[in-house]
Amino acid sequence: MRVLGVDPGLTRCGLGIVEGLPGRQLKMIAVGVVRTPVSDDPQERLLTLQTEIDQWLSDYQPDAVAVERVFAKANIKGIMGTAQASAVPMLAAARLGLPLQLHTPTEVKAAVTGSGRAEKAQVTHMVTRILKLEVAPKPADAADALALAICHIWRSGGQAKIDQAVVSSKMQQAERQAAAAPPNRLAQLHAQQRRTGSKRWPTGAGQDPRTPR
């Protein structure tokens, strides 16, 4: 599985590609940060971000996209830019028909460090260890993007096990219900005929063409 992690931001947007499977060594394919000038109009900045993300999707062909879920903070102006930026990878994934998942910062921190309250430095440190990088990814936006991709791979593996367990449970339940279900009407008539030795079907029953009256 190859995942594009996106840490959305209008001034700096972290992008990271991670490849691997749950329970196995993960590999960093690419990491970077898209920067847009504050002096540009919002629509121009979003267009720059869209162009870069589309290029990453074309170059690296990920199987899924993971984006950090945006929460309202005290800085309303800042959160608006982040919300606008987060829509860009979401639309890009939709256009290509790629699976998309939003992960909260707490989920990402917990998956990577084991604590949902970890500091950014801890996240960067663990990302470096998990991916066995020689140099820690910088700035923090880049590390966060890789952490998102790692989180998605690990959580999707856990979800797959849950889905498999649910399907197995439903199949077992259906088998138990089928085993406990009463025989159908035709089987009941055959059984009654065998017991009585009668050549005729009980009143109101359909005639079996193989059995003479």
C-alpha positions as CSV (number, residue, x, y, z in Angstrom):
1,M,0.0,0.0,0.0
2,R,1.3,3.5,-0.9
3,V,-0.3,6.4,0.9
4,L,0.0,10.2,0.3
5,G,-0.2,12.0,3.7
6,V,-1.2,15.7,3.6
7,D,-0.7,18.1,6.4
8,P,-2.9,20.9,5.0
9,G,-1.9,24.6,5.2
10,L,-2.1,27.6,2.9
11,T,1.3,28.9,3.7
12,R,3.0,25.5,4.2
13,C,1.4,22.2,3.2
14,G,3.3,19.1,4.1
15,L,3.3,16.1,1.7
16,G,4.7,12.7,2.4
17,I,4.5,9.3,0.6
18,V,4.9,6.1,2.6
19,E,4.8,2.6,1.3
20,G,4.3,-0.7,3.2
21,L,1.8,-2.9,5.0
22,P,0.7,-3.2,8.7
23,G,3.2,-5.2,10.7
24,R,6.0,-4.7,8.2
25,Q,8.8,-2.2,7.7
26,L,7.5,1.0,6.2
27,K,9.4,2.9,3.6
28,M,9.4,6.7,2.8
29,I,9.1,7.3,-0.9
30,A,9.1,11.1,-0.9
31,V,8.5,14.1,1.4
32,G,8.2,17.8,0.9
33,V,6.5,21.0,1.6
34,V,4.4,23.2,-0.7
35,R,4.8,26.9,0.1
36,T,2.6,29.7,-1.3
37,P,3.4,33.4,-1.0
38,V,1.3,35.3,1.5
39,S,1.2,38.2,-1.0
40,D,-0.8,36.1,-3.5
41,D,-4.5,36.1,-3.6
42,P,-6.2,33.1,-1.9
43,Q,-7.4,31.6,-5.1
44,E,-3.9,31.8,-6.6
45,R,-2.4,30.1,-3.5
46,L,-5.0,27.3,-3.7
47,L,-4.2,26.9,-7.4
48,T,-0.5,26.5,-6.6
49,L,-1.4,23.9,-4.0
50,Q,-3.6,22.0,-6.4
51,T,-1.0,22.0,-9.1
52,E,1.6,20.6,-6.8
53,I,-0.7,17.9,-5.3
54,D,-1.8,16.8,-8.7
55,Q,1.8,16.4,-9.7
56,W,2.6,14.3,-6.7
57,L,-0.4,12.1,-7.4
58,S,0.7,11.7,-11.0
59,D,4.4,11.0,-10.1
60,Y,3.9,8.6,-7.2
61,Q,0.5,7.0,-7.9
62,P,-0.6,6.4,-4.3
63,D,-3.3,3.9,-3.4
64,A,-4.9,6.2,-0.9
65,V,-4.8,9.7,0.5
66,A,-4.8,10.7,4.2
67,V,-5.5,14.2,5.3
68,E,-5.4,15.7,8.8
69,R,-8.9,16.6,10.0
70,V,-9.2,20.3,10.7
71,F,-10.6,21.5,14.0
72,A,-11.6,25.0,14.9
73,K,-9.1,26.9,17.0
74,A,-8.9,30.4,18.5
75,N,-7.2,31.7,15.3
76,I,-10.2,31.8,13.0
77,K,-8.3,33.4,10.2
78,G,-5.6,30.8,10.3
79,I,-8.1,27.9,10.5
80,M,-10.0,29.2,7.5
81,G,-6.9,28.9,5.4
82,T,-6.2,25.4,6.7
83,A,-9.7,24.4,5.9
84,Q,-9.5,25.7,2.4
85,A,-6.2,23.9,1.9
86,S,-7.5,20.6,3.2
87,A,-10.3,20.7,0.5
88,V,-7.6,20.5,-2.3
89,P,-6.3,17.0,-1.6
90,M,-9.8,15.8,-0.9
91,L,-11.1,16.9,-4.3
92,A,-7.9,15.6,-6.0
93,A,-8.6,12.2,-4.4
94,A,-12.2,12.3,-5.5
95,R,-11.3,13.1,-9.1
96,L,-9.0,10.1,-9.3
97,G,-11.4,7.8,-7.3
98,L,-8.8,7.2,-4.6
99,P,-9.8,6.2,-1.1
100,L,-9.6,9.2,1.3
101,Q,-9.5,9.2,5.1
102,L,-9.4,12.1,7.5
103,H,-7.4,11.5,10.7
104,T,-7.4,13.7,13.8
105,P,-4.1,15.0,15.2
106,T,-4.8,12.9,18.3
107,E,-5.2,9.7,16.2
108,V,-2.0,10.4,14.4
109,K,0.0,11.1,17.5
110,A,-1.4,8.0,19.3
111,A,-0.6,5.8,16.3
112,V,2.9,7.0,15.9
113,T,4.1,7.7,19.5
114,G,1.6,5.8,21.6
115,S,0.3,9.1,23.1
116,G,-2.4,11.3,21.8
117,R,-0.8,14.3,23.6
118,A,2.7,13.9,22.2
119,E,4.6,17.1,21.2
120,K,5.6,17.7,17.6
121,A,9.2,16.9,18.4
122,Q,8.2,13.5,19.6
123,V,6.2,12.9,16.4
124,T,9.2,13.8,14.3
125,H,11.5,11.6,16.4
126,M,9.2,8.6,16.0
127,V,8.6,9.1,12.3
128,T,12.4,9.2,11.9
129,R,12.7,5.9,13.8
130,I,9.8,4.1,12.2
131,L,10.9,4.9,8.6
132,K,14.6,4.4,9.6
133,L,15.6,7.8,8.2
134,E,19.2,9.1,8.6
135,V,18.0,12.6,8.9
136,A,14.8,13.9,10.6
137,P,12.3,15.3,8.1
138,K,11.9,19.1,8.4
139,P,10.0,21.3,8.8
140,A,7.4,19.8,11.2
141,D,4.8,20.0,8.4
142,A,6.8,17.4,6.4
143,A,7.1,15.1,9.4
144,D,3.4,15.4,10.1
145,A,2.6,14.4,6.6
146,L,4.6,11.3,6.9
147,A,3.0,10.6,10.3
148,L,-0.4,10.8,8.6
149,A,0.6,8.3,6.0
150,I,2.0,5.9,8.7
151,C,-1.2,6.3,10.7
152,H,-3.4,5.5,7.7
153,I,-1.5,2.3,6.9
154,W,-1.5,1.0,10.4
155,R,-5.1,1.9,11.1
156,S,-6.4,0.6,7.8
157,G,-4.7,-2.7,8.7
158,G,-6.6,-2.8,12.0
159,Q,-9.8,-1.9,10.3
160,A,-9.4,-4.7,7.7
161,K,-9.1,-7.2,10.6
162,I,-12.3,-5.8,12.2
163,D,-14.2,-6.0,8.9
164,Q,-13.0,-9.5,8.4
165,A,-14.2,-10.5,11.9
166,V,-17.6,-8.9,11.3
167,V,-18.1,-10.8,8.0
168,S,-17.0,-14.1,9.7
169,S,-19.4,-13.5,12.6
170,K,-22.3,-12.8,10.2
171,M,-21.6,-16.0,8.2
172,Q,-21.5,-18.1,11.4
173,Q,-24.7,-16.5,12.6
174,A,-26.4,-17.3,9.2
175,E,-25.2,-20.9,9.4
176,R,-26.5,-21.3,12.9
177,Q,-29.9,-19.9,11.9
178,A,-30.0,-22.2,8.9
179,A,-29.2,-25.2,11.0
180,A,-31.9,-24.3,13.6
181,A,-34.6,-23.4,11.0
182,P,-37.5,-25.8,10.7
183,P,-37.7,-27.9,7.5
184,N,-39.7,-26.4,4.6
185,R,-43.3,-27.4,3.9
186,L,-42.4,-29.8,1.1
187,A,-39.9,-31.6,3.3
188,Q,-42.5,-31.9,6.0
189,L,-45.0,-33.5,3.6
190,H,-42.4,-36.0,2.4
191,A,-41.7,-36.9,6.0
192,Q,-45.4,-37.3,6.8
193,Q,-45.9,-39.4,3.7
194,R,-43.0,-41.7,4.8
195,R,-44.5,-42.1,8.2
196,T,-48.0,-42.9,7.0
197,G,-47.2,-44.8,3.9
198,S,-49.9,-42.8,2.1
199,K,-49.7,-42.2,-1.7
200,R,-51.8,-39.1,-1.5
201,W,-50.7,-35.7,-0.3
202,P,-52.6,-34.1,2.7
203,T,-55.5,-31.9,1.9
204,G,-54.5,-28.5,0.6
205,A,-51.0,-29.6,-0.3
206,G,-49.6,-29.3,-3.8
207,Q,-49.4,-32.5,-5.9
208,D,-45.9,-34.0,-6.3
209,P,-45.9,-34.9,-10.1
210,R,-43.5,-37.8,-9.3
211,T,-46.0,-39.4,-6.8
212,P,-49.2,-41.1,-8.0
213,R,-52.5,-40.5,-6.2
